[in-house]
Amino acid sequence: GEEPFSYGYGGTGRKSTNAKFETYGETFAENDVIACLLDFECGEEVEMSFLKNGKWLGVAFRVRKEALGGQALFPHVLVKNCAVEFNFGQREAPYCPLPPGFSLIQHLPLAQRVRGTRGPKSKAECEILMMVGLPAAGKTTWAVKHAAANPSKKYNILGTNAIMDKMRV
């Protein structure tokens, strides 16, 4: 929920998108079951909502399909100091009952799924660029331009500017 088209629901009972946080639903903790529901069949919008232990918490986000521009939405979970289990449909039954009309991702036809990025097959396919030079010499500017010119390489720029941007809430 810290980037555009990134949507989150945290254990503190807050939802977030594009680094904007609002109260939503309920807090959750260890042994709670959280389900994320996406409804693509409600007109011109996609509705995102969550269940906590089978209880519907209401619509968290509405996004115009036009705004998504055909981009796929990928599930993502951020955790700290804990273990989690997922059921995308590989288990016989869901952890909690799903509302009518919803199904687990694995049960969607392959034609309706979008494959995420494949990681490198070996370390030899990885590339690291290390910028060394005087302060304010243009290293970060060059790195940002180089990353933008080579999107297929999916560079992750590490530096004080990037760290400070990520620490902003």
DSSP file (Angstrom, degrees, kcal/mol; ACC not computed):
  #  RESIDUE AA STRUCTURE BP1 BP2  ACC     N-H-->O    O-->H-N    N-H-->O    O-->H-N    TCO  KAPPA ALPHA  PHI   PSI    X-CA   Y-CA   Z-CA
    1    1 A G              0   0    0      0, 0.0    18,-2.2     0, 0.0    19,-0.5   0.000 360.0 360.0 360.0  15.5    0.0    0.0    0.0
    2    2 A E        +     0   0    0     16,-0.3    15,-0.1    15,-0.2     5,-0.1   0.539 360.0  52.1-101.4  -6.5    2.9    2.4   -0.3
    3    3 A E  S >  S-     0   0    0     15,-0.1    15,-1.6     1,-0.0     3,-1.5  -0.806  99.7 -81.3-122.2 162.8    3.0    2.7   -4.1
    4    4 A P  T 3  S+     0   0    0      0, 0.0     3,-0.1     0, 0.0    -2,-0.1  -0.420 119.7  17.2 -59.9 142.0    0.4    3.6   -6.7
    5    5 A F  T 3  S+     0   0    0      1,-0.2     2,-0.4    -4,-0.1    -3,-0.1   0.746 100.8 115.9  61.3  26.7   -1.7    0.5   -7.5
    6    6 A S    <   -     0   0    0     -3,-1.5    12,-0.7    -5,-0.1     2,-0.4  -0.996  46.2-170.2-121.3 130.0   -0.5   -1.2   -4.4
    7    7 A Y  E     -A   17   0A   0     -2,-0.4     2,-0.3    10,-0.2    10,-0.2  -0.974   5.5-178.9-129.2 131.9   -3.2   -1.9   -1.8
    8    8 A G  E     -A   16   0A   0      8,-2.7     8,-2.1    -2,-0.4     2,-0.4  -0.914  22.0-166.4-134.3 157.8   -2.7   -3.0    1.8
    9    9 A Y  E     -A   15   0A   0     -2,-0.3     6,-0.2     6,-0.2     2,-0.2  -0.957  24.9-160.3-139.2 119.3   -4.6   -4.0    4.9
   10   10 A G  E >>  -A   14   0A   0      4,-2.9     3,-2.1    -2,-0.4     4,-0.6  -0.607  32.3-109.8-107.4 162.9   -2.5   -4.3    8.1
   11   11 A G  T 34 S+     0   0    0      1,-0.3    17,-1.6    -2,-0.2    -1,-0.1   0.614 112.1  69.6 -61.8 -14.1   -2.9   -5.9   11.5
   12   12 A T  T 34 S-     0   0    0     15,-0.2    -1,-0.3     2,-0.2    15,-0.2   0.444 119.5-104.3 -83.6   0.5   -3.3   -2.5   13.0
   13   13 A G  T <4 S+     0   0    0     -3,-2.1    11,-2.6    13,-0.4     2,-0.4   0.855  81.7 123.9  79.2  36.7   -6.8   -2.2   11.4
   14   14 A R  E  <  -AB  10  23A   0     -4,-0.6    -4,-2.9     9,-0.3    -1,-0.3  -0.975  47.2-151.5-129.8 144.9   -5.6    0.3    8.7
   15   15 A K  E     -AB   9  22A   0      7,-3.0     7,-2.5    -2,-0.4     2,-0.3  -0.778  18.2-169.2-107.4 157.9   -5.8    0.1    4.9
   16   16 A S  E     +AB   8  21A   0     -8,-2.1    -8,-2.7    -2,-0.3     2,-0.3  -1.000  18.5 168.5-150.1 148.8   -3.3    1.9    2.6
   17   17 A T  E >  S+AB   7  20A   0      3,-1.6     3,-1.7    -2,-0.3   -15,-0.2  -0.927  78.1   1.4-155.2 137.9   -2.7    2.8   -0.9
   18   18 A N  T 3  S-     0   0    0    -15,-1.6   -16,-0.3   -12,-0.7   -15,-0.1   0.873 130.5 -58.1  51.8  41.6   -0.1    5.2   -2.4
   19   19 A A  T 3  S+     0   0    0    -18,-2.2     2,-0.5     1,-0.2    -1,-0.3   0.693 109.0 125.7  62.7  23.1    1.3    5.8    1.1
   20   20 A K  E <   -B   17   0A   0     -3,-1.7    -3,-1.6   -19,-0.5     2,-0.4  -0.964  44.1-161.3-111.5 123.3   -2.1    7.0    2.4
   21   21 A F  E     +B   16   0A   0     -2,-0.5     2,-0.3   148,-0.2    -5,-0.2  -0.848  13.2 172.0-110.5 138.3   -3.3    5.2    5.5
   22   22 A E  E     -B   15   0A   0     -7,-2.5    -7,-3.0    -2,-0.4     2,-0.2  -0.975  40.5 -94.6-140.4 153.1   -6.9    5.1    6.8
   23   23 A T  E     +B   14   0A   0     -2,-0.3     2,-0.3    -9,-0.2    -9,-0.3  -0.466  54.4 161.0 -65.2 136.4   -8.8    3.2    9.5
   24   24 A Y        -     0   0    0    -11,-2.6    34,-0.1    -2,-0.2    36,-0.1  -0.973  43.8 -27.3-157.6 142.6  -10.5    0.1    8.0
   25   25 A G  S    S-     0   0    0     32,-0.4     2,-0.3    -2,-0.3   -10,-0.0  -0.179  91.9 -48.4  60.8-134.9  -11.9   -3.2    9.3
   26   26 A E        -     0   0    0    -12,-0.1   -13,-0.4    -3,-0.0   -12,-0.1  -0.885  54.8 -94.5-134.3 161.4  -10.5   -4.7   12.5
   27   27 A T        -     0   0    0     -2,-0.3     2,-0.3   -15,-0.2   -15,-0.2  -0.409  42.3-163.1 -69.4 156.7   -7.1   -5.4   13.9
   28   28 A F        +     0   0    0    -17,-1.6     2,-0.2    -2,-0.1     3,-0.1  -0.970  13.3 167.2-141.5 161.1   -5.8   -8.9   13.4
   29   29 A A    >   -     0   0    0     -2,-0.3     3,-2.0     1,-0.2   -17,-0.0  -0.732  47.2 -17.6-151.2-165.4   -3.0  -11.0   14.9
   30   30 A E  T 3  S+     0   0    0      1,-0.3    -1,-0.2    -2,-0.2     3,-0.1  -0.160 123.8  15.2 -52.1 137.6   -1.6  -14.5   15.2
   31   31 A N  T 3  S+     0   0    0      1,-0.3    -1,-0.3    -3,-0.1     2,-0.2   0.371  92.2 128.0  75.4   0.0   -4.0  -17.3   14.1
   32   32 A D    <   -     0   0    0     -3,-2.0     2,-0.6    20,-0.0    -1,-0.3  -0.589  55.1-136.1 -78.3 149.6   -6.5  -15.0   12.4
   33   33 A V        -     0   0    0     -2,-0.2    20,-3.5    -3,-0.1     2,-0.5  -0.942  19.9-169.1-109.2 121.1   -7.4  -15.9    8.8
   34   34 A I  E     -C   52   0B   0     -2,-0.6     2,-0.4    18,-0.2    18,-0.2  -0.937   2.1-171.5-112.7 129.8   -7.4  -13.0    6.4
   35   35 A A  E     -C   51   0B   0     16,-2.0    16,-2.4    -2,-0.5     2,-0.5  -0.965  12.3-148.5-119.7 138.3   -8.8  -13.3    2.9
   36   36 A C  E     -C   50   0B   0     -2,-0.4     2,-0.5    14,-0.2    14,-0.2  -0.926  14.9-162.5-105.8 126.5   -8.5  -10.7    0.1
   37   37 A L  E     -C   49   0B   0     12,-3.4    12,-2.5    -2,-0.5     2,-0.5  -0.924   6.3-168.9-113.1 131.0  -11.5  -10.5   -2.3
   38   38 A L  E     -C   48   0B   0     -2,-0.5     2,-0.7    10,-0.2    10,-0.2  -0.983   4.1-163.2-118.6 127.1  -11.3   -8.8   -5.7
   39   39 A D  E     +C   47   0B   0      8,-2.8     8,-2.0    -2,-0.5     3,-0.4  -0.917  16.8 168.9-112.7 107.2  -14.5   -8.3   -7.6
   40   40 A F  E     +     0   0B   0     -2,-0.7    -1,-0.1     6,-0.2     3,-0.1   0.411  70.0  70.1 -92.8  -0.3  -13.9   -7.5  -11.3
   41   41 A E  E     +     0   0B   0      1,-0.2    -1,-0.2     6,-0.1     5,-0.1  -0.058  66.5  97.4-111.3  32.4  -17.6   -7.9  -12.2
   42   42 A C  E >  S-C   45   0B   0      3,-0.7     3,-0.7    -3,-0.4     2,-0.3  -0.333  94.9 -92.1-116.8  51.0  -19.1   -4.8  -10.6
   43   43 A G  T 3  S-     0   0    0      1,-0.2    -1,-0.2    -3,-0.1    22,-0.0  -0.615  90.6 -11.7  87.1-136.6  -19.3   -2.5  -13.5
   44   44 A E  T 3  S+     0   0    0     -2,-0.3    21,-2.9    -3,-0.1    22,-0.5   0.427 121.9  67.9 -85.4   0.1  -16.5    0.0  -14.4
   45   45 A E  E <  S-CD  42  64B   0     -3,-0.7    -3,-0.7    19,-0.3     2,-0.5  -0.806  70.9-134.4-119.9 159.8  -14.6   -0.6  -11.1
   46   46 A V  E     - D   0  63B   0     17,-3.0    17,-2.3    -2,-0.3     2,-0.5  -0.965  25.4-152.0-106.1 128.0  -12.7   -3.3   -9.3
   47   47 A E  E     -CD  39  62B   0     -8,-2.0    -8,-2.8    -2,-0.5     2,-0.5  -0.878   7.3-163.9-104.3 133.2  -13.7   -3.6   -5.7
   48   48 A M  E     +CD  38  61B   0     13,-2.8    12,-3.0    -2,-0.5    13,-2.0  -0.964  18.8 159.2-116.2 128.5  -11.2   -5.0   -3.1
   49   49 A S  E     -CD  37  59B   0    -12,-2.5   -12,-3.4    -2,-0.5     2,-0.3  -0.889  24.3-136.3-140.6 171.5  -12.4   -6.2    0.2
   50   50 A F  E     -C   36   0B   0      8,-0.9     7,-2.7    -2,-0.3     2,-0.4  -0.931   1.3-148.8-132.5 153.1  -11.2   -8.4    3.0
   51   51 A L  E     -CD  35  56B   0    -16,-2.4   -16,-2.0    -2,-0.3     2,-0.5  -0.937   6.3-157.9-114.2 143.7  -12.5  -11.1    5.3
   52   52 A K  E >  S-CD  34  55B   0      3,-2.4     3,-2.2    -2,-0.4   -18,-0.2  -0.974  82.0 -23.9-120.2 115.2  -11.3  -11.7    8.9
   53   53 A N  T 3  S-     0   0    0    -20,-3.5   -19,-0.1    -2,-0.5    -1,-0.1   0.855 129.8 -48.5  51.2  39.0  -12.0  -15.2   10.1
   54   54 A G  T 3  S+     0   0    0    -21,-0.4     2,-0.5     1,-0.2    -1,-0.3   0.316 111.7 122.3  88.3  -7.8  -14.9  -15.4    7.5
   55   55 A K  E <   -D   52   0B   0     -3,-2.2    -3,-2.4     2,-0.0     2,-0.3  -0.788  63.7-126.9 -92.9 124.8  -16.4  -12.0    8.5
   56   56 A W  E     -D   51   0B   0     -2,-0.5    -5,-0.2    -5,-0.2     3,-0.1  -0.526  17.8-165.6 -70.8 130.4  -16.7   -9.6    5.6
   57   57 A L  E     -     0   0B   0     -7,-2.7   -32,-0.4     1,-0.3    -1,-0.1   0.351  42.8-106.7-100.2   4.3  -15.1   -6.2    6.6
   58   58 A G  E     -     0   0B   0     -8,-0.3    -8,-0.9   -34,-0.1     2,-0.4  -0.188  55.1 -39.2  94.6 170.0  -16.6   -4.2    3.7
   59   59 A V  E     -D   49   0B   0    -10,-0.2   -10,-0.3     1,-0.2     3,-0.1  -0.553  49.6-178.1 -72.2 126.6  -15.1   -2.7    0.6
   60   60 A A  E     +     0   0B   0    -12,-3.0     2,-0.3    -2,-0.4   -11,-0.2   0.833  65.5  13.2 -91.8 -39.7  -11.6   -1.4    1.2
   61   61 A F  E     -D   48   0B   0    -13,-2.0   -13,-2.8   -54,-0.0     2,-0.4  -0.990  52.3-163.9-142.0 146.0  -10.8    0.0   -2.2
   62   62 A R  E     -D   47   0B   0     -2,-0.3     2,-0.4   -15,-0.2   -15,-0.2  -0.999  16.5-178.5-126.4 127.8  -12.6    0.8   -5.5
   63   63 A V  E     -D   46   0B   0    -17,-2.3   -17,-3.0    -2,-0.4     2,-0.2  -0.992  29.4-119.4-129.4 130.7  -10.4    1.3   -8.6
   64   64 A R  E >>  -D   45   0B   0     -2,-0.4     4,-1.3   -19,-0.2     3,-0.7  -0.491  18.0-135.9 -66.7 132.7  -11.6    2.3  -12.0
   65   65 A K  H 3>>S+     0   0    0    -21,-2.9     4,-1.1     1,-0.3     5,-0.6   0.873 106.7  59.4 -56.3 -37.4  -10.7   -0.5  -14.5
   66   66 A E  H 345S+     0   0    0    -22,-0.5     3,-0.4     1,-0.2    -1,-0.3   0.871 101.2  54.2 -59.2 -38.4   -9.7    2.3  -16.9
   67   67 A A  H <45S+     0   0    0     -3,-0.7    -1,-0.2     1,-0.2    -2,-0.2   0.836 102.2  57.6 -67.4 -33.0   -7.1    3.5  -14.3
   68   68 A L  H ><5S-     0   0    0     -4,-1.3     3,-2.1    -3,-0.3    -1,-0.2   0.788  90.6-155.5 -68.2 -26.5   -5.5    0.1  -14.1
   69   69 A G  T 3<5 -     0   0    0     -4,-1.1    -3,-0.1    -3,-0.4     3,-0.1   0.828  67.1 -53.3  57.0  34.6   -4.9    0.2  -17.8
   70   70 A G  T 3 <S+     0   0    0     -5,-0.6    -1,-0.3     1,-0.3     2,-0.1   0.483  96.8 149.6  81.1   0.8   -4.8   -3.6  -18.1
   71   71 A Q    <   -     0   0    0     -3,-2.1    -1,-0.3     1,-0.1     2,-0.2  -0.409  45.6-123.5 -66.6 142.8   -2.2   -4.0  -15.4
   72   72 A A        -     0   0    0     -3,-0.1     2,-0.5    -2,-0.1    -1,-0.1  -0.555  14.9-134.6 -81.0 152.4   -2.4   -7.2  -13.4
   73   73 A L        -     0   0    0     -2,-0.2    41,-0.1   -67,-0.0   -67,-0.1  -0.950  21.3-160.1-107.6 127.4   -2.8   -7.1   -9.6
   74   74 A F        -     0   0    0     -2,-0.5     2,-0.1     1,-0.0    -2,-0.0  -0.880  20.0-115.0-111.2 138.0   -0.5   -9.5   -7.8
   75   75 A P        +     0   0    0      0, 0.0     2,-0.3     0, 0.0    -1,-0.0  -0.428  39.7 174.6 -67.2 143.9   -1.0  -10.8   -4.2
   76   76 A H        -     0   0    0     -2,-0.1     2,-0.4     2,-0.0    -2,-0.0  -0.986  15.4-165.6-151.4 139.5    1.7   -9.7   -1.9
   77   77 A V        -     0   0    0     -2,-0.3     2,-0.5   -69,-0.1   -69,-0.0  -0.997   3.6-162.2-131.1 131.5    2.2  -10.1    1.9
   78   78 A L        +     0   0    0     -2,-0.4     2,-0.3     2,-0.0    -2,-0.0  -0.960  21.3 168.5-112.4 122.8    4.7   -8.2    4.0
   79   79 A V        -     0   0    0     -2,-0.5     2,-0.4     3,-0.1     5,-0.0  -0.883  22.5-153.7-131.7 162.7    5.4   -9.7    7.4
   80   80 A K  S    S-     0   0    0     -2,-0.3     3,-0.1     1,-0.1    -2,-0.0  -0.974  74.7 -13.8-140.4 123.2    7.9   -9.3   10.2
   81   81 A N  S    S+     0   0    0     -2,-0.4     2,-0.3     1,-0.2    -1,-0.1   0.859 111.3  88.1  57.7  42.6    9.0  -11.9   12.7
   82   82 A C        -     0   0    0      2,-0.0     2,-0.3   -52,-0.0    -1,-0.2  -0.975  68.3-121.5-156.3 169.1    6.2  -14.4   11.9
   83   83 A A        -     0   0    0     -2,-0.3     2,-0.3    -3,-0.1    -3,-0.1  -0.882  26.2-167.3-114.1 149.3    5.3  -17.3    9.7
   84   84 A V        -     0   0    0     -2,-0.3     2,-0.4    -5,-0.0    -5,-0.0  -0.934  11.4-146.8-133.9 157.8    2.3  -17.4    7.4
   85   85 A E        -     0   0    0     -2,-0.3     2,-0.3     2,-0.0    -2,-0.0  -0.950  14.6-158.0-121.7 146.6    0.4  -19.9    5.4
   86   86 A F        -     0   0    0     -2,-0.4     2,-0.4     2,-0.0     3,-0.0  -0.919  11.3-166.6-123.6 149.8   -1.4  -19.3    2.0
   87   87 A N        +     0   0    0     -2,-0.3     8,-0.1     1,-0.1    -2,-0.0  -0.856  16.9 163.7-134.9 101.0   -4.1  -21.1    0.2
   88   88 A F  S    S-     0   0    0     -2,-0.4    18,-3.4    16,-0.1    19,-0.3   0.334  84.2 -66.3 -93.9   5.3   -4.5  -20.0   -3.4
   89   89 A G  S    S+     0   0    0     16,-0.2    -2,-0.1    17,-0.2    15,-0.1   0.345 108.7 111.9 126.5  -1.1   -6.6  -23.1   -4.1
   90   90 A Q        +     0   0    0      3,-0.0     2,-0.2     2,-0.0    -3,-0.1   0.701  66.5  74.0 -76.6 -18.6   -4.0  -25.8   -3.6
   91   91 A R  S    S-     0   0    0      1,-0.1     4,-0.0     2,-0.1    -4,-0.0  -0.577  91.9-115.6 -90.7 158.6   -5.8  -27.1   -0.5
   92   92 A E  S    S+     0   0    0     -2,-0.2    -1,-0.1     1,-0.1    -2,-0.0   0.875  96.7  18.0 -61.4 -38.6   -9.1  -29.0   -0.6
   93   93 A A  S    S-     0   0    0      4,-0.0    -1,-0.1    -3,-0.0    -4,-0.1  -0.959  85.7-104.6-135.0 151.3  -11.0  -26.3    1.2
   94   94 A P        -     0   0    0      0, 0.0    -6,-0.0     0, 0.0    -2,-0.0  -0.294  33.6-114.3 -67.3 160.4  -10.5  -22.6    2.0
   95   95 A Y  S    S+     0   0    0      1,-0.1   -62,-0.0    -8,-0.1   -60,-0.0   0.793 102.3  11.7 -66.4 -28.0   -9.4  -21.7    5.5
   96   96 A C  S    S-     0   0    0    -62,-0.0    -1,-0.1   -42,-0.0   -42,-0.1  -0.974 101.1 -82.1-144.3 156.1  -12.8  -19.9    5.9
   97   97 A P        -     0   0    0      0, 0.0    -2,-0.0     0, 0.0    -4,-0.0  -0.302  42.8-136.6 -61.7 140.0  -15.9  -19.9    3.8
   98   98 A L        -     0   0    0      4,-0.1     3,-0.1     1,-0.1     6,-0.0  -0.721  24.1-104.6 -93.9 147.3  -15.9  -17.6    0.7
   99   99 A P    >   -     0   0    0      0, 0.0     3,-1.7     0, 0.0    -1,-0.1  -0.311  53.3 -80.0 -63.8 155.0  -18.9  -15.4   -0.2
  100  100 A P  T 3  S+     0   0    0      0, 0.0     3,-0.1     0, 0.0     0, 0.0  -0.267 117.3  28.5 -56.2 140.3  -21.0  -16.6   -3.1
  101  101 A G  T 3  S+     0   0    0      1,-0.3     2,-0.3    -3,-0.1     0, 0.0   0.303  97.6 105.0  92.2  -8.7  -19.4  -15.8   -6.5
  102  102 A F    <   -     0   0    0     -3,-1.7     2,-0.3   -63,-0.0    -1,-0.3  -0.811  43.5-180.0-105.7 146.8  -15.8  -15.7   -5.3
  103  103 A S        -     0   0    0     -2,-0.3     2,-0.1    -3,-0.1     5,-0.1  -0.938  34.4 -94.3-137.9 162.6  -13.2  -18.4   -6.0
  104  104 A L    >   -     0   0    0     -2,-0.3     3,-2.0     1,-0.1     4,-0.3  -0.455  39.8-110.8 -76.8 151.8   -9.6  -19.0   -5.2
  105  105 A I  G >  S+     0   0    0      1,-0.3     3,-2.1     2,-0.2   -16,-0.2   0.849 114.3  60.9 -52.3 -42.4   -7.0  -17.8   -7.7
  106  106 A Q  G 3  S+     0   0    0    -18,-3.4    -1,-0.3     1,-0.3   -17,-0.2   0.743  98.2  59.6 -61.3 -22.4   -5.9  -21.3   -8.6
  107  107 A H  G <  S+     0   0    0     -3,-2.0    -1,-0.3   -19,-0.3    -2,-0.2   0.506  82.2 102.0 -86.8  -3.5   -9.4  -22.1   -9.8
  108  108 A L  S <  S-     0   0    0     -3,-2.1     5,-0.1    -4,-0.3    -4,-0.0  -0.545  87.2 -98.8 -74.4 145.3   -9.4  -19.4  -12.4
  109  109 A P    >   -     0   0    0      0, 0.0     3,-2.1     0, 0.0     4,-0.3  -0.332  31.5-115.9 -60.2 147.0   -8.8  -20.5  -16.0
  110  110 A L  G >  S+     0   0    0      1,-0.3     3,-1.7     2,-0.2    -2,-0.1   0.832 114.2  64.7 -54.4 -34.3   -5.2  -20.1  -17.1
  111  111 A A  G 3  S+     0   0    0      1,-0.3    -1,-0.3     3,-0.0    -3,-0.0   0.729 101.2  51.0 -63.8 -20.9   -6.3  -17.6  -19.8
  112  112 A Q  G <  S+     0   0    0     -3,-2.1     2,-0.3     2,-0.0    -1,-0.3   0.424  98.0  84.8 -95.8   0.4   -7.4  -15.2  -17.0
  113  113 A R    <   -     0   0    0     -3,-1.7     2,-0.5    -4,-0.3   -41,-0.0  -0.739  62.9-151.0-103.9 152.1   -4.1  -15.4  -15.1
  114  114 A V        -     0   0    0     -2,-0.3     2,-0.2   -41,-0.1    -3,-0.0  -0.988  19.8-128.0-121.6 126.8   -1.0  -13.3  -15.6
  115  115 A R        -     0   0    0     -2,-0.5     3,-0.1     1,-0.1     2,-0.0  -0.519  23.5-132.3 -74.3 136.6    2.4  -14.8  -14.8
  116  116 A G        -     0   0    0     -2,-0.2     2,-0.1     1,-0.2    -1,-0.1  -0.170  44.5 -61.2 -76.2 178.0    4.6  -12.7  -12.5
  117  117 A T        -     0   0    0      1,-0.1     2,-0.4    -2,-0.0    -1,-0.2  -0.366  50.7-132.2 -63.5 134.6    8.2  -11.9  -13.2
  118  118 A R        -     0   0    0     -3,-0.1     3,-0.1    -2,-0.1    -1,-0.1  -0.732  21.2-129.4 -86.1 137.6   10.5  -14.9  -13.3
  119  119 A G        -     0   0    0     -2,-0.4    -1,-0.1     1,-0.2     2,-0.0  -0.262  40.6 -72.3 -76.6 171.4   13.7  -14.6  -11.3
  120  120 A P        -     0   0    0      0, 0.0    -1,-0.2     0, 0.0     3,-0.1  -0.336  33.4-138.3 -65.1 147.2   17.1  -15.3  -12.7
  121  121 A K  S    S+     0   0    0      1,-0.1     2,-0.3    -3,-0.1    -2,-0.1   0.776  83.0   5.1 -76.8 -26.7   17.9  -19.0  -13.3
  122  122 A S  S >  S-     0   0    0      1,-0.1     3,-1.3     0, 0.0     4,-0.3  -0.951  77.6-103.5-149.7 167.1   21.4  -18.6  -11.9
  123  123 A K  G >  S+     0   0    0     -2,-0.3     3,-1.6     1,-0.3    -1,-0.1   0.792 115.1  69.5 -63.8 -27.0   23.7  -16.0  -10.2
  124  124 A A  G 3  S+     0   0    0      1,-0.3    -1,-0.3     3,-0.0     0, 0.0   0.768  94.0  56.3 -63.5 -24.3   25.4  -15.6  -13.6
  125  125 A E  G <  S+     0   0    0     -3,-1.3    -1,-0.3     2,-0.0    -2,-0.2   0.543  90.3  96.1 -83.6  -7.2   22.3  -13.9  -14.9
  126  126 A C    <   -     0   0    0     -3,-1.6     2,-0.4    -4,-0.3    -3,-0.0  -0.497  57.9-160.2 -83.5 153.7   22.3  -11.3  -12.1
  127  127 A E        -     0   0    0     -2,-0.2     2,-0.4    26,-0.1    -2,-0.0  -0.997   7.9-173.7-138.0 131.3   23.9   -7.9  -12.5
  128  128 A I        -     0   0    0     -2,-0.4     2,-0.5    27,-0.1    27,-0.0  -0.993   4.7-165.8-124.5 129.2   25.0   -5.4   -9.9
  129  129 A L        -     0   0    0     -2,-0.4     2,-0.6     2,-0.0    -2,-0.0  -0.966   5.0-163.2-112.8 128.2   26.2   -1.9  -10.7
  130  130 A M        -     0   0    0     -2,-0.5     2,-0.5     2,-0.0    -2,-0.0  -0.952   7.8-150.4-115.3 121.6   28.1    0.0   -8.0
  131  131 A M        +     0   0    0     -2,-0.6     2,-0.4     2,-0.0     8,-0.0  -0.778  17.4 178.9 -93.5 127.3   28.4    3.7   -8.4
  132  132 A V        +     0   0    0     -2,-0.5     2,-0.3     7,-0.0    -2,-0.0  -0.994  26.1  96.3-128.7 133.4   31.5    5.3   -6.9
  133  133 A G        -     0   0    0     -2,-0.4     3,-0.1     5,-0.0     5,-0.1  -0.976  68.3 -45.9 170.3-178.8   32.3    9.0   -7.0
  134  134 A L    >   -     0   0    0     -2,-0.3     3,-1.3     1,-0.1     5,-0.3  -0.313  69.0 -86.7 -70.1 153.1   32.2   12.4   -5.4
  135  135 A P  T 3  S+     0   0    0      0, 0.0    -1,-0.1     0, 0.0     0, 0.0  -0.317 112.6  12.3 -58.5 143.6   29.1   13.7   -3.7
  136  136 A A  T 3  S+     0   0    0      1,-0.1    -2,-0.1    -3,-0.1     0, 0.0   0.739  87.7 126.0  61.2  26.7   26.6   15.5   -6.1
  137  137 A A  S <  S-     0   0    0     -3,-1.3    -1,-0.1    -4,-0.0    -3,-0.1   0.539  86.9 -97.1 -90.6  -7.2   28.5   14.2   -9.1
  138  138 A G  S  > S+     0   0    0     -4,-0.2     4,-2.6    -5,-0.1     5,-0.2   0.594  80.2 133.9 106.1  12.7   25.4   12.7  -10.7
  139  139 A K  H  > S+     0   0    0     -5,-0.3     4,-2.6     2,-0.2     5,-0.2   0.947  78.4  42.0 -61.1 -50.6   25.7    9.0   -9.7
  140  140 A T  H  > S+     0   0    0      2,-0.2     4,-2.8     1,-0.2     5,-0.2   0.905 113.6  53.0 -65.6 -40.8   22.1    8.7   -8.6
  141  141 A T  H  > S+     0   0    0      1,-0.2     4,-2.2     2,-0.2    -1,-0.2   0.932 111.8  45.9 -58.8 -46.1   20.8   10.7  -11.6
  142  142 A W  H  X S+     0   0    0     -4,-2.6     4,-2.9     1,-0.2    -2,-0.2   0.929 113.1  50.0 -62.3 -45.0   22.7    8.4  -13.9
  143  143 A A  H  X S+     0   0    0     -4,-2.6     4,-2.6     1,-0.2    -2,-0.2   0.904 110.8  48.8 -63.1 -42.2   21.5    5.2  -12.1
  144  144 A V  H  X S+     0   0    0     -4,-2.8     4,-2.2     2,-0.2    -1,-0.2   0.922 114.2  45.9 -63.6 -44.3   17.8    6.4  -12.2
  145  145 A K  H  X S+     0   0    0     -4,-2.2     4,-2.0    -5,-0.2    -2,-0.2   0.906 113.1  50.2 -64.7 -41.6   18.1    7.1  -16.0
  146  146 A H  H  X S+     0   0    0     -4,-2.9     4,-0.8     2,-0.2    -2,-0.2   0.912 111.3  48.3 -64.0 -42.6   19.9    3.8  -16.7
  147  147 A A  H >< S+     0   0    0     -4,-2.6     3,-0.6     1,-0.2    -1,-0.2   0.908 111.7  49.9 -63.6 -41.5   17.2    1.9  -14.7
  148  148 A A  H 3< S+     0   0    0     -4,-2.2    -1,-0.2     1,-0.2    -2,-0.2   0.843 110.2  50.6 -66.1 -33.0   14.4    3.7  -16.6
  149  149 A A  H 3< S+     0   0    0     -4,-2.0    -1,-0.2     1,-0.2    -2,-0.2   0.633 116.8  41.6 -78.6 -13.6   16.1    2.9  -20.0
  150  150 A N    X<  +     0   0    0     -4,-0.8     3,-1.6    -3,-0.6     4,-0.4  -0.465  64.4 155.6-130.1  60.3   16.4   -0.8  -19.1
  151  151 A P  G >   +     0   0    0      0, 0.0     3,-1.3     0, 0.0    -1,-0.1   0.787  68.9  66.7 -62.8 -26.9   13.1   -1.7  -17.4
  152  152 A S  G 3  S+     0   0    0      1,-0.3    -5,-0.0    -3,-0.1    -2,-0.0   0.758  94.7  58.7 -66.0 -22.2   13.4   -5.4  -18.3
  153  153 A K  G <  S-     0   0    0     -3,-1.6    -1,-0.3    -6,-0.2   -26,-0.1   0.643  95.0-146.5 -81.6 -14.2   16.4   -5.6  -16.0
  154  154 A K    <   -     0   0    0     -3,-1.3    -2,-0.1    -4,-0.4    -7,-0.1   0.906  20.2-161.7  50.7  51.8   14.3   -4.5  -13.0
  155  155 A Y        -     0   0    0     -5,-0.4     2,-0.5    -8,-0.2    -1,-0.1  -0.323  10.9-150.3 -62.5 144.6   17.1   -2.7  -11.2
  156  156 A N        -     0   0    0      2,-0.0     2,-0.6    -2,-0.0    -1,-0.1  -0.969  14.0-146.0-116.5 111.2   16.6   -1.9   -7.6
  157  157 A I        -     0   0    0     -2,-0.5     2,-0.5   -13,-0.0   -17,-0.0  -0.677  12.0-163.4 -85.6 121.5   18.5    1.3   -6.7
  158  158 A L        +     0   0    0     -2,-0.6     2,-0.3     4,-0.1     3,-0.1  -0.895  35.8 107.9-104.0 129.9   20.0    1.3   -3.2
  159  159 A G  S  > S-     0   0    0     -2,-0.5     4,-2.6     1,-0.1     5,-0.2  -0.953  79.2 -80.7 175.8 171.9   21.0    4.6   -1.8
  160  160 A T  H  > S+     0   0    0     -2,-0.3     4,-2.7     1,-0.2     5,-0.2   0.878 124.0  53.0 -61.9 -38.3   20.1    7.2    0.8
  161  161 A N  H  > S+     0   0    0      2,-0.2     4,-2.2     1,-0.2    -1,-0.2   0.946 112.3  44.6 -61.7 -46.9   17.4    8.8   -1.4
  162  162 A A  H  > S+     0   0    0      1,-0.2     4,-2.0     2,-0.2    -2,-0.2   0.898 114.0  50.0 -64.4 -40.6   15.7    5.5   -2.0
  163  163 A I  H  X S+     0   0    0     -4,-2.6     4,-1.6     1,-0.2    -1,-0.2   0.926 110.8  48.7 -64.7 -44.3   15.9    4.5    1.7
  164  164 A M  H  X S+     0   0    0     -4,-2.7     4,-0.7     1,-0.2    -1,-0.2   0.888 109.8  52.7 -64.3 -38.2   14.5    7.9    2.8
  165  165 A D  H >< S+     0   0    0     -4,-2.2     3,-0.6     1,-0.2    -1,-0.2   0.901 110.6  47.6 -62.0 -40.3   11.6    7.6    0.3
  166  166 A K  H 3< S+     0   0    0     -4,-2.0    -1,-0.2     1,-0.2    -2,-0.2   0.764 107.5  55.8 -73.6 -24.9   10.7    4.1    1.6
  167  167 A M  H 3< S+     0   0    0     -4,-1.6     2,-0.3    -5,-0.2    -1,-0.2   0.616  84.8 103.5 -82.1 -11.7   10.8    5.3    5.3
  168  168 A R    <<        0   0    0     -4,-0.7    -3,-0.0    -3,-0.6  -149,-0.0  -0.536 360.0 360.0 -73.0 130.7    8.3    8.0    4.5
  169  169 A V              0   0    0     -2,-0.3  -148,-0.2  -148,-0.0    -1,-0.1   0.331 360.0 360.0-124.9 360.0    4.8    7.1    5.8
